[in-house]
Amino acid sequence: MQDILTFIITREGLRRPTSSHTAEADQHFYDTAAPLAGKIRAARQQLSRWRHRLPRRETAGG
């Protein structure tokens, strides 16, 4: 679900306002957004792996 929201937000952020909406503009957007979405997903997966490897922090109890 979060990836879908990220895609929509990214799409709206990358799209340049134009007076007419064309298929060429759509194609340009997807050519730009698809690699970006792949990089974001790879970075998230790497981060989750690093988090999993970190030792759990013990809470300081008294």
C-alpha contacts under 8 A as a table, 3 or more apart, distances in Angstrom:
res1	aa1	res2	aa2	distance
1	M	4	I	5.20
1	M	5	L	6.46
2	Q	5	L	5.08
2	Q	6	T	6.10
3	D	6	T	4.98
3	D	7	F	6.07
4	I	7	F	5.06
4	I	8	I	6.31
5	L	8	I	5.15
5	L	9	I	6.15
6	T	9	I	5.14
6	T	10	T	5.92
7	F	10	T	5.07
7	F	11	R	5.90
7	F	33	A	7.99
7	F	37	A	7.01
8	I	11	R	5.01
8	I	12	E	6.24
9	I	12	E	5.28
9	I	13	G	6.12
10	T	13	G	4.97
10	T	14	L	5.98
10	T	33	A	7.34
11	R	14	L	5.29
11	R	15	R	6.02
11	R	29	F	7.33
11	R	33	A	6.90
12	E	15	R	5.38
13	G	16	R	7.94
14	L	29	F	7.12
14	L	33	A	7.74
15	R	29	F	6.51
18	T	21	H	6.60
21	H	25	A	6.73
21	H	26	D	7.85
22	T	25	A	5.22
22	T	26	D	6.51
23	A	26	D	4.99
23	A	27	Q	6.14
24	E	27	Q	5.04
24	E	28	H	6.14
25	A	28	H	5.08
25	A	29	F	6.23
26	D	29	F	5.10
26	D	30	Y	6.32
27	Q	30	Y	5.21
27	Q	31	D	6.08
28	H	31	D	5.13
28	H	32	T	6.27
29	F	32	T	5.15
29	F	33	A	5.92
30	Y	33	A	5.00
30	Y	34	A	5.64
31	D	34	A	5.92
31	D	35	P	7.31
32	T	35	P	6.36
32	T	36	L	6.78
33	A	36	L	5.06
33	A	37	A	5.98
34	A	37	A	5.19
34	A	38	G	6.32
35	P	38	G	5.05
35	P	39	K	6.28
36	L	39	K	5.13
36	L	40	I	6.22
37	A	40	I	5.09
37	A	41	R	6.17
38	G	41	R	5.17
38	G	42	A	6.19
39	K	42	A	5.12
39	K	43	A	6.11
40	I	43	A	5.15
40	I	44	R	6.21
41	R	44	R	5.13
41	R	45	Q	6.25
42	A	45	Q	5.15
42	A	46	Q	6.22
43	A	46	Q	5.13
43	A	47	L	6.12
44	R	47	L	5.08
44	R	48	S	6.18
45	Q	48	S	5.16
45	Q	49	R	6.30
46	Q	49	R	5.08
46	Q	50	W	6.30
47	L	50	W	5.10
47	L	51	R	6.15
48	S	51	R	5.04
48	S	52	H	6.12
49	R	52	H	5.09
49	R	53	R	6.39
50	W	53	R	5.15
50	W	54	L	6.40
51	R	54	L	5.32
